[in-house]
Structure formats: C-alpha cells, structure tokens
C-alpha cells in the first residue's frame, strides 16, 4: 500500500507518525494544538486549536499501517498527551 507524499505527519516522543486517514470531527475543542481529546473504538480525536481531527489510521516510522486506536492503546497513551508539531 502506498500513501501520498509528503502527506500529514507529526511526532510523538521523537517518533515520526504519518497520518494515513483522518477527517474533520464535529467537535469544537479550542485547546492545545495536537492534544488527544478523546479515544474511541474507531478514532482518536486530536485538537487543532479551532476544532478537532478524527484520526483513524496511522503509520509509525518503520512500522505497518495500523488503526489510530491500536497505536494509542499499544503505547498506553491517555487523553491529554500532546503530539509534537512539525
């Protein structure tokens, strides 16, 4: 599977994380940009400063594409963790 380059990506604890699938969420978070606001079964809601992005698939550097929920659960991330800006 391929994905568009350069696409969207961020960092978490120095690890590059490609955002494979996401959509604008119907939430009005005005918190810290990149902060995990909610973790659900199918997506992870991340604040954009003016709303939220529902991330559903990611690709950690050197790994295979996985659901955003699997990524967050595998690293035991909680609401409030902030992804680092590029």
Protein Blocks (a to p, Z undefined) as FASTA:
>chain_A
ZZddebjaddeehiacddfbdcdddbdbfbdehiafbdcfkbccddehjaccddfbdcde
hiacddfklmmmmnopaehiacddZZ
